[in-house]
Amino acid sequence: MLTKNQKDKLIEKYRTHKSDTGSPEVQIAILSKEIERLTDHLKSHKKDFSSRRGLLRKLGQRRRLLRYLEKENEKSFEDLIKSLKIKRK
């Protein structure tokens, strides 16, 4: 789980306008950070299956949001992929 300060920094960096907190770009950035933290956790706790399930759920949610963003705004999608260093299929 990310702290409020960490989320605020991500929102500040990836928002599309001044009061933006829920655009796909912001949601994908937050999910990516949570996925990164869960991946590190699972490297040292290999048998934590409930966290693994949470990781898979977050990966699926991020995949759906990325697919939506690619359809709606391809330029923003490309920029986000590069800045977050997400692999493309």
Biopython code that builds the backbone (N, CA, C, O; Angstrom):
import numpy as np
from Bio.PDB.StructureBuilder import StructureBuilder

atoms = [
    (1, "MET", "N", (0.839, -1.178, 0.000)),
    (1, "MET", "CA", (0.000, 0.000, 0.000)),
    (1, "MET", "C", (0.883, 1.240, 0.000)),
    (1, "MET", "O", (1.865, 1.325, 0.738)),
    (2, "LEU", "N", (0.522, 2.179, -0.825)),
    (2, "LEU", "CA", (1.296, 3.415, -0.915)),
    (2, "LEU", "C", (0.823, 4.408, 0.142)),
    (2, "LEU", "O", (-0.354, 4.435, 0.501)),
    (3, "THR", "N", (1.734, 5.202, 0.622)),
    (3, "THR", "CA", (1.351, 6.247, 1.566)),
    (3, "THR", "C", (0.705, 7.401, 0.807)),
    (3, "THR", "O", (0.790, 7.482, -0.418)),
    (4, "LYS", "N", (0.064, 8.284, 1.549)),
    (4, "LYS", "CA", (-0.596, 9.428, 0.927)),
    (4, "LYS", "C", (0.408, 10.320, 0.204)),
    (4, "LYS", "O", (0.125, 10.822, -0.883)),
    (5, "ASN", "N", (1.563, 10.513, 0.797)),
    (5, "ASN", "CA", (2.594, 11.350, 0.175)),
    (5, "ASN", "C", (3.070, 10.762, -1.154)),
    (5, "ASN", "O", (3.257, 11.489, -2.130)),
    (6, "GLN", "N", (3.265, 9.440, -1.184)),
    (6, "GLN", "CA", (3.697, 8.793, -2.420)),
    (6, "GLN", "C", (2.642, 8.938, -3.508)),
    (6, "GLN", "O", (2.965, 9.230, -4.659)),
    (7, "LYS", "N", (1.378, 8.732, -3.142)),
    (7, "LYS", "CA", (0.299, 8.882, -4.114)),
    (7, "LYS", "C", (0.203, 10.315, -4.610)),
    (7, "LYS", "O", (0.004, 10.551, -5.802)),
    (8, "ASP", "N", (0.344, 11.273, -3.702)),
    (8, "ASP", "CA", (0.277, 12.686, -4.091)),
    (8, "ASP", "C", (1.374, 13.045, -5.091)),
    (8, "ASP", "O", (1.140, 13.798, -6.035)),
    (9, "LYS", "N", (2.573, 12.501, -4.877)),
    (9, "LYS", "CA", (3.671, 12.763, -5.804)),
    (9, "LYS", "C", (3.381, 12.183, -7.187)),
    (9, "LYS", "O", (3.652, 12.818, -8.206)),
    (10, "LEU", "N", (2.825, 10.967, -7.211)),
    (10, "LEU", "CA", (2.484, 10.352, -8.490)),
    (10, "LEU", "C", (1.377, 11.126, -9.201)),
    (10, "LEU", "O", (1.433, 11.330, -10.414)),
    (11, "ILE", "N", (0.377, 11.553, -8.444)),
    (11, "ILE", "CA", (-0.722, 12.332, -9.024)),
    (11, "ILE", "C", (-0.182, 13.632, -9.585)),
    (11, "ILE", "O", (-0.560, 14.038, -10.684)),
    (12, "GLU", "N", (0.697, 14.290, -8.844)),
    (12, "GLU", "CA", (1.281, 15.554, -9.291)),
    (12, "GLU", "C", (2.055, 15.376, -10.605)),
    (12, "GLU", "O", (2.005, 16.237, -11.483)),
    (13, "LYS", "N", (2.755, 14.272, -10.727)),
    (13, "LYS", "CA", (3.591, 14.046, -11.900)),
    (13, "LYS", "C", (2.783, 13.667, -13.142)),
    (13, "LYS", "O", (3.113, 14.109, -14.242)),
    (14, "TYR", "N", (1.733, 12.859, -12.988)),
    (14, "TYR", "CA", (1.030, 12.294, -14.135)),
    (14, "TYR", "C", (-0.345, 12.891, -14.414)),
    (14, "TYR", "O", (-1.027, 12.438, -15.332)),
    (15, "ARG", "N", (-0.764, 13.882, -13.659)),
    (15, "ARG", "CA", (-2.098, 14.439, -13.884)),
    (15, "ARG", "C", (-2.163, 15.190, -15.208)),
    (15, "ARG", "O", (-1.153, 15.680, -15.715)),
    (16, "THR", "N", (-3.389, 15.271, -15.763)),
    (16, "THR", "CA", (-3.565, 15.921, -17.060)),
    (16, "THR", "C", (-4.038, 17.364, -16.913)),
    (16, "THR", "O", (-3.848, 18.173, -17.821)),
    (17, "HIS", "N", (-4.650, 17.691, -15.783)),
    (17, "HIS", "CA", (-5.045, 19.075, -15.497)),
    (17, "HIS", "C", (-4.978, 19.306, -13.997)),
    (17, "HIS", "O", (-4.671, 18.383, -13.244)),
    (18, "LYS", "N", (-5.258, 20.514, -13.558)),
    (18, "LYS", "CA", (-5.007, 20.919, -12.163)),
    (18, "LYS", "C", (-5.711, 20.064, -11.122)),
    (18, "LYS", "O", (-5.105, 19.705, -10.113)),
    (19, "SER", "N", (-6.980, 19.731, -11.345)),
    (19, "SER", "CA", (-7.733, 18.987, -10.325)),
    (19, "SER", "C", (-7.872, 17.507, -10.668)),
    (19, "SER", "O", (-8.778, 16.840, -10.169)),
    (20, "ASP", "N", (-6.994, 16.993, -11.505)),
    (20, "ASP", "CA", (-7.064, 15.606, -11.960)),
    (20, "ASP", "C", (-6.540, 14.653, -10.894)),
    (20, "ASP", "O", (-5.409, 14.795, -10.428)),
    (21, "THR", "N", (-7.364, 13.685, -10.512)),
    (21, "THR", "CA", (-6.901, 12.642, -9.593)),
    (21, "THR", "C", (-7.267, 11.252, -10.079)),
    (21, "THR", "O", (-6.805, 10.267, -9.504)),
    (22, "GLY", "N", (-8.082, 11.138, -11.118)),
    (22, "GLY", "CA", (-8.564, 9.825, -11.516)),
    (22, "GLY", "C", (-8.458, 9.516, -12.984)),
    (22, "GLY", "O", (-9.114, 8.588, -13.456)),
    (23, "SER", "N", (-7.658, 10.256, -13.731)),
    (23, "SER", "CA", (-7.508, 9.960, -15.158)),
    (23, "SER", "C", (-6.784, 8.624, -15.318)),
    (23, "SER", "O", (-6.098, 8.179, -14.398)),
    (24, "PRO", "N", (-6.929, 7.984, -16.468)),
    (24, "PRO", "CA", (-6.241, 6.703, -16.672)),
    (24, "PRO", "C", (-4.731, 6.804, -16.453)),
    (24, "PRO", "O", (-4.116, 5.864, -15.948)),
    (25, "GLU", "N", (-4.136, 7.922, -16.824)),
    (25, "GLU", "CA", (-2.692, 8.086, -16.645)),
    (25, "GLU", "C", (-2.303, 8.001, -15.175)),
    (25, "GLU", "O", (-1.327, 7.340, -14.819)),
    (26, "VAL", "N", (-3.071, 8.671, -14.326)),
    (26, "VAL", "CA", (-2.796, 8.672, -12.886)),
    (26, "VAL", "C", (-3.041, 7.278, -12.309)),
    (26, "VAL", "O", (-2.236, 6.780, -11.522)),
    (27, "GLN", "N", (-4.151, 6.648, -12.699)),
    (27, "GLN", "CA", (-4.462, 5.311, -12.183)),
    (27, "GLN", "C", (-3.387, 4.306, -12.578)),
    (27, "GLN", "O", (-2.994, 3.469, -11.765)),
    (28, "ILE", "N", (-2.910, 4.379, -13.813)),
    (28, "ILE", "CA", (-1.871, 3.456, -14.277)),
    (28, "ILE", "C", (-0.571, 3.688, -13.515)),
    (28, "ILE", "O", (0.115, 2.729, -13.161)),
    (29, "ALA", "N", (-0.226, 4.944, -13.259)),
    (29, "ALA", "CA", (1.006, 5.244, -12.516)),
    (29, "ALA", "C", (0.934, 4.691, -11.090)),
    (29, "ALA", "O", (1.900, 4.111, -10.594)),
    (30, "ILE", "N", (-0.210, 4.873, -10.439)),
    (30, "ILE", "CA", (-0.369, 4.357, -9.073)),
    (30, "ILE", "C", (-0.313, 2.833, -9.070)),
    (30, "ILE", "O", (0.363, 2.237, -8.231)),
    (31, "LEU", "N", (-1.021, 2.200, -10.004)),
    (31, "LEU", "CA", (-0.995, 0.740, -10.079)),
    (31, "LEU", "C", (0.415, 0.229, -10.355)),
    (31, "LEU", "O", (0.821, -0.792, -9.799)),
    (32, "SER", "N", (1.156, 0.917, -11.198)),
    (32, "SER", "CA", (2.517, 0.485, -11.514)),
    (32, "SER", "C", (3.406, 0.517, -10.284)),
    (32, "SER", "O", (4.204, -0.394, -10.066)),
    (33, "LYS", "N", (3.272, 1.555, -9.488)),
    (33, "LYS", "CA", (4.067, 1.651, -8.252)),
    (33, "LYS", "C", (3.679, 0.539, -7.265)),
    (33, "LYS", "O", (4.542, -0.061, -6.624)),
    (34, "GLU", "N", (2.367, 0.274, -7.151)),
    (34, "GLU", "CA", (1.920, -0.801, -6.257)),
    (34, "GLU", "C", (2.392, -2.162, -6.757)),
    (34, "GLU", "O", (2.770, -3.017, -5.956)),
    (35, "ILE", "N", (2.374, -2.371, -8.065)),
    (35, "ILE", "CA", (2.857, -3.625, -8.647)),
    (35, "ILE", "C", (4.343, -3.801, -8.361)),
    (35, "ILE", "O", (4.794, -4.901, -8.039)),
    (36, "GLU", "N", (5.091, -2.730, -8.477)),
    (36, "GLU", "CA", (6.527, -2.773, -8.190)),
    (36, "GLU", "C", (6.782, -3.167, -6.732)),
    (36, "GLU", "O", (7.649, -3.996, -6.454)),
    (37, "ARG", "N", (6.032, -2.579, -5.816)),
    (37, "ARG", "CA", (6.221, -2.884, -4.395)),
    (37, "ARG", "C", (5.820, -4.332, -4.084)),
    (37, "ARG", "O", (6.506, -5.018, -3.327)),
    (38, "LEU", "N", (4.698, -4.798, -4.674)),
    (38, "LEU", "CA", (4.265, -6.169, -4.433)),
    (38, "LEU", "C", (5.262, -7.172, -5.023)),
    (38, "LEU", "O", (5.497, -8.226, -4.432)),
    (39, "THR", "N", (5.837, -6.859, -6.158)),
    (39, "THR", "CA", (6.821, -7.745, -6.775)),
    (39, "THR", "C", (8.046, -7.893, -5.871)),
    (39, "THR", "O", (8.554, -8.999, -5.685)),
    (40, "ASP", "N", (8.512, -6.791, -5.318)),
    (40, "ASP", "CA", (9.643, -6.856, -4.388)),
    (40, "ASP", "C", (9.294, -7.671, -3.148)),
    (40, "ASP", "O", (10.115, -8.446, -2.657)),
    (41, "HIS", "N", (8.076, -7.495, -2.644)),
    (41, "HIS", "CA", (7.627, -8.246, -1.472)),
    (41, "HIS", "C", (7.613, -9.746, -1.763)),
    (41, "HIS", "O", (8.042, -10.552, -0.937)),
    (42, "LEU", "N", (7.117, -10.111, -2.946)),
    (42, "LEU", "CA", (6.994, -11.533, -3.272)),
    (42, "LEU", "C", (8.337, -12.195, -3.562)),
    (42, "LEU", "O", (8.447, -13.420, -3.509)),
    (43, "LYS", "N", (9.346, -11.406, -3.865)),
    (43, "LYS", "CA", (10.672, -11.987, -4.067)),
    (43, "LYS", "C", (11.219, -12.568, -2.767)),
    (43, "LYS", "O", (11.938, -13.568, -2.783)),
    (44, "SER", "N", (10.880, -11.944, -1.645)),
    (44, "SER", "CA", (11.376, -12.438, -0.365)),
    (44, "SER", "C", (10.348, -13.288, 0.384)),
    (44, "SER", "O", (10.709, -13.996, 1.324)),
    (45, "HIS", "N", (9.074, -13.232, -0.015)),
    (45, "HIS", "CA", (8.023, -14.027, 0.624)),
    (45, "HIS", "C", (7.332, -14.871, -0.440)),
    (45, "HIS", "O", (6.212, -14.574, -0.855)),
    (46, "LYS", "N", (8.011, -15.919, -0.872)),
    (46, "LYS", "CA", (7.554, -16.704, -2.017)),
    (46, "LYS", "C", (6.222, -17.416, -1.789)),
    (46, "LYS", "O", (5.513, -17.700, -2.754)),
    (47, "LYS", "N", (5.868, -17.705, -0.561)),
    (47, "LYS", "CA", (4.643, -18.457, -0.290)),
    (47, "LYS", "C", (3.458, -17.579, 0.113)),
    (47, "LYS", "O", (2.450, -18.092, 0.598)),
    (48, "ASP", "N", (3.563, -16.303, -0.076)),
    (48, "ASP", "CA", (2.485, -15.370, 0.257)),
    (48, "ASP", "C", (1.499, -15.325, -0.917)),
    (48, "ASP", "O", (1.567, -14.443, -1.773)),
    (49, "PHE", "N", (0.588, -16.292, -0.933)),
    (49, "PHE", "CA", (-0.301, -16.452, -2.068)),
    (49, "PHE", "C", (-1.403, -15.400, -2.111)),
    (49, "PHE", "O", (-1.903, -15.091, -3.192)),
    (50, "SER", "N", (-1.792, -14.847, -0.982)),
    (50, "SER", "CA", (-2.817, -13.804, -1.015)),
    (50, "SER", "C", (-2.260, -12.516, -1.626)),
    (50, "SER", "O", (-2.976, -11.805, -2.331)),
    (51, "SER", "N", (-1.003, -12.219, -1.363)),
    (51, "SER", "CA", (-0.383, -11.060, -2.005)),
    (51, "SER", "C", (-0.183, -11.309, -3.494)),
    (51, "SER", "O", (-0.297, -10.387, -4.303)),
    (52, "ARG", "N", (0.114, -12.549, -3.855)),
    (52, "ARG", "CA", (0.267, -12.898, -5.262)),
    (52, "ARG", "C", (-1.058, -12.691, -6.000)),
    (52, "ARG", "O", (-1.072, -12.208, -7.132)),
    (53, "ARG", "N", (-2.152, -13.052, -5.364)),
    (53, "ARG", "CA", (-3.471, -12.867, -5.962)),
    (53, "ARG", "C", (-3.760, -11.375, -6.148)),
    (53, "ARG", "O", (-4.302, -10.969, -7.175)),
    (54, "GLY", "N", (-3.398, -10.567, -5.157)),
    (54, "GLY", "CA", (-3.569, -9.125, -5.270)),
    (54, "GLY", "C", (-2.733, -8.544, -6.397)),
    (54, "GLY", "O", (-3.180, -7.646, -7.111)),
    (55, "LEU", "N", (-1.510, -9.061, -6.559)),
    (55, "LEU", "CA", (-0.637, -8.610, -7.639)),
    (55, "LEU", "C", (-1.259, -8.916, -8.993)),
    (55, "LEU", "O", (-1.264, -8.066, -9.883)),
    (56, "LEU", "N", (-1.780, -10.123, -9.151)),
    (56, "LEU", "CA", (-2.397, -10.496, -10.425)),
    (56, "LEU", "C", (-3.615, -9.635, -10.723)),
    (56, "LEU", "O", (-3.865, -9.287, -11.877)),
    (57, "ARG", "N", (-4.365, -9.296, -9.699)),
    (57, "ARG", "CA", (-5.531, -8.434, -9.891)),
    (57, "ARG", "C", (-5.109, -7.033, -10.347)),
    (57, "ARG", "O", (-5.723, -6.454, -11.243)),
    (58, "LYS", "N", (-4.062, -6.500, -9.727)),
    (58, "LYS", "CA", (-3.562, -5.175, -10.114)),
    (58, "LYS", "C", (-2.994, -5.196, -11.532)),
    (58, "LYS", "O", (-3.168, -4.233, -12.278)),
    (59, "LEU", "N", (-2.325, -6.271, -11.909)),
    (59, "LEU", "CA", (-1.806, -6.391, -13.265)),
    (59, "LEU", "C", (-2.935, -6.392, -14.291)),
    (59, "LEU", "O", (-2.833, -5.752, -15.338)),
    (60, "GLY", "N", (-4.005, -7.110, -13.986)),
    (60, "GLY", "CA", (-5.160, -7.145, -14.887)),
    (60, "GLY", "C", (-5.819, -5.783, -15.015)),
    (60, "GLY", "O", (-6.201, -5.374, -16.112)),
    (61, "GLN", "N", (-5.953, -5.086, -13.908)),
    (61, "GLN", "CA", (-6.562, -3.750, -13.923)),
    (61, "GLN", "C", (-5.701, -2.785, -14.743)),
    (61, "GLN", "O", (-6.224, -2.003, -15.537)),
    (62, "ARG", "N", (-4.385, -2.844, -14.548)),
    (62, "ARG", "CA", (-3.499, -1.958, -15.303)),
    (62, "ARG", "C", (-3.552, -2.285, -16.792)),
    (62, "ARG", "O", (-3.532, -1.380, -17.626)),
    (63, "ARG", "N", (-3.621, -3.572, -17.131)),
    (63, "ARG", "CA", (-3.698, -3.976, -18.527)),
    (63, "ARG", "C", (-4.969, -3.421, -19.190)),
    (63, "ARG", "O", (-4.929, -2.945, -20.324)),
    (64, "ARG", "N", (-6.092, -3.488, -18.467)),
    (64, "ARG", "CA", (-7.351, -2.951, -19.006)),
    (64, "ARG", "C", (-7.265, -1.443, -19.196)),
    (64, "ARG", "O", (-7.707, -0.927, -20.222)),
    (65, "LEU", "N", (-6.704, -0.729, -18.227)),
    (65, "LEU", "CA", (-6.563, 0.716, -18.344)),
    (65, "LEU", "C", (-5.623, 1.103, -19.484)),
    (65, "LEU", "O", (-5.878, 2.076, -20.194)),
    (66, "LEU", "N", (-4.540, 0.348, -19.660)),
    (66, "LEU", "CA", (-3.617, 0.632, -20.757)),
    (66, "LEU", "C", (-4.297, 0.417, -22.109)),
    (66, "LEU", "O", (-4.103, 1.201, -23.038)),
    (67, "ARG", "N", (-5.084, -0.636, -22.214)),
    (67, "ARG", "CA", (-5.802, -0.897, -23.458)),
    (67, "ARG", "C", (-6.780, 0.236, -23.765)),
    (67, "ARG", "O", (-6.898, 0.671, -24.910)),
    (68, "TYR", "N", (-7.481, 0.710, -22.731)),
    (68, "TYR", "CA", (-8.409, 1.829, -22.897)),
    (68, "TYR", "C", (-7.670, 3.099, -23.335)),
    (68, "TYR", "O", (-8.095, 3.785, -24.264)),
    (69, "LEU", "N", (-6.575, 3.398, -22.664)),
    (69, "LEU", "CA", (-5.819, 4.605, -22.982)),
    (69, "LEU", "C", (-5.252, 4.539, -24.400)),
    (69, "LEU", "O", (-5.218, 5.552, -25.099)),
    (70, "GLU", "N", (-4.810, 3.369, -24.824)),
    (70, "GLU", "CA", (-4.276, 3.222, -26.176)),
    (70, "GLU", "C", (-5.356, 3.513, -27.216)),
    (70, "GLU", "O", (-5.079, 4.120, -28.251)),
    (71, "LYS", "N", (-6.579, 3.083, -26.942)),
    (71, "LYS", "CA", (-7.688, 3.351, -27.870)),
    (71, "LYS", "C", (-8.058, 4.827, -27.896)),
    (71, "LYS", "O", (-8.294, 5.394, -28.964)),
    (72, "GLU", "N", (-8.109, 5.452, -26.718)),
    (72, "GLU", "CA", (-8.616, 6.813, -26.603)),
    (72, "GLU", "C", (-7.580, 7.889, -26.933)),
    (72, "GLU", "O", (-7.905, 8.889, -27.574)),
    (73, "ASN", "N", (-6.334, 7.686, -26.496)),
    (73, "ASN", "CA", (-5.323, 8.734, -26.660)),
    (73, "ASN", "C", (-3.955, 8.073, -26.845)),
    (73, "ASN", "O", (-3.227, 7.850, -25.877)),
    (74, "GLU", "N", (-3.620, 7.768, -28.086)),
    (74, "GLU", "CA", (-2.410, 7.005, -28.367)),
    (74, "GLU", "C", (-1.130, 7.765, -27.993)),
    (74, "GLU", "O", (-0.157, 7.154, -27.552)),
    (75, "LYS", "N", (-1.127, 9.071, -28.164)),
    (75, "LYS", "CA", (0.054, 9.886, -27.813)),
    (75, "LYS", "C", (0.335, 9.816, -26.310)),
    (75, "LYS", "O", (1.475, 9.621, -25.889)),
    (76, "SER", "N", (-0.704, 9.976, -25.524)),
    (76, "SER", "CA", (-0.559, 9.894, -24.079)),
    (76, "SER", "C", (-0.118, 8.494, -23.659)),
    (76, "SER", "O", (0.692, 8.338, -22.745)),
    (77, "PHE", "N", (-0.655, 7.480, -24.330)),
    (77, "PHE", "CA", (-0.287, 6.092, -24.061)),
    (77, "PHE", "C", (1.211, 5.881, -24.279)),
    (77, "PHE", "O", (1.892, 5.300, -23.434)),
    (78, "GLU", "N", (1.718, 6.358, -25.420)),
    (78, "GLU", "CA", (3.143, 6.197, -25.736)),
    (78, "GLU", "C", (4.029, 6.904, -24.707)),
    (78, "GLU", "O", (5.038, 6.355, -24.264)),
    (79, "ASP", "N", (3.645, 8.119, -24.335)),
    (79, "ASP", "CA", (4.424, 8.875, -23.350)),
    (79, "ASP", "C", (4.442, 8.167, -22.000)),
    (79, "ASP", "O", (5.478, 8.099, -21.339)),
    (80, "LEU", "N", (3.291, 7.645, -21.598)),
    (80, "LEU", "CA", (3.180, 6.969, -20.302)),
    (80, "LEU", "C", (4.009, 5.684, -20.270)),
    (80, "LEU", "O", (4.687, 5.400, -19.282)),
    (81, "ILE", "N", (3.951, 4.919, -21.348)),
    (81, "ILE", "CA", (4.719, 3.676, -21.441)),
    (81, "ILE", "C", (6.222, 3.974, -21.292)),
    (81, "ILE", "O", (6.939, 3.263, -20.587)),
    (82, "LYS", "N", (6.677, 5.023, -21.960)),
    (82, "LYS", "CA", (8.101, 5.375, -21.892)),
    (82, "LYS", "C", (8.494, 5.851, -20.498)),
    (82, "LYS", "O", (9.544, 5.469, -19.982)),
    (83, "SER", "N", (7.650, 6.688, -19.885)),
    (83, "SER", "CA", (8.035, 7.243, -18.591)),
    (83, "SER", "C", (7.975, 6.204, -17.469)),
    (83, "SER", "O", (8.758, 6.272, -16.522)),
    (84, "LEU", "N", (7.051, 5.243, -17.569)),
    (84, "LEU", "CA", (6.939, 4.208, -16.534)),
    (84, "LEU", "C", (7.771, 2.966, -16.854)),
    (84, "LEU", "O", (7.896, 2.067, -16.022)),
    (85, "LYS", "N", (8.341, 2.918, -18.065)),
    (85, "LYS", "CA", (9.150, 1.780, -18.505)),
    (85, "LYS", "C", (8.359, 0.474, -18.448)),
    (85, "LYS", "O", (8.809, -0.524, -17.885)),
    (86, "ILE", "N", (7.175, 0.512, -19.044)),
    (86, "ILE", "CA", (6.322, -0.681, -19.114)),
    (86, "ILE", "C", (6.567, -1.347, -20.449)),
    (86, "ILE", "O", (6.624, -0.681, -21.482)),
    (87, "LYS", "N", (6.712, -2.666, -20.430)),
    (87, "LYS", "CA", (6.926, -3.409, -21.675)),
    (87, "LYS", "C", (5.628, -3.464, -22.454)),
    (87, "LYS", "O", (4.539, -3.525, -21.885)),
    (88, "ARG", "N", (5.770, -3.439, -23.774)),
    (88, "ARG", "CA", (4.631, -3.559, -24.665)),
    (88, "ARG", "C", (4.577, -4.963, -25.234)),
    (88, "ARG", "O", (5.617, -5.572, -25.489)),
    (89, "LYS", "N", (3.394, -5.475, -25.433)),
    (89, "LYS", "CA", (3.281, -6.821, -26.010)),
    (89, "LYS", "C", (3.478, -6.783, -27.495)),
    (89, "LYS", "O", (3.419, -7.822, -28.152)),
]
sb = StructureBuilder()
sb.init_structure("model")
sb.init_model(0)
sb.init_chain("A")
sb.init_seg("    ")
for serial, (resi, resn, name, xyz) in enumerate(atoms, 1):
    if name == "N":
        sb.init_residue(resn, " ", resi, " ")
    sb.init_atom(name, np.array(xyz, "f"), 0.0, 1.0, " ", f" {name:<3s}", serial, name[0])
structure = sb.get_structure()
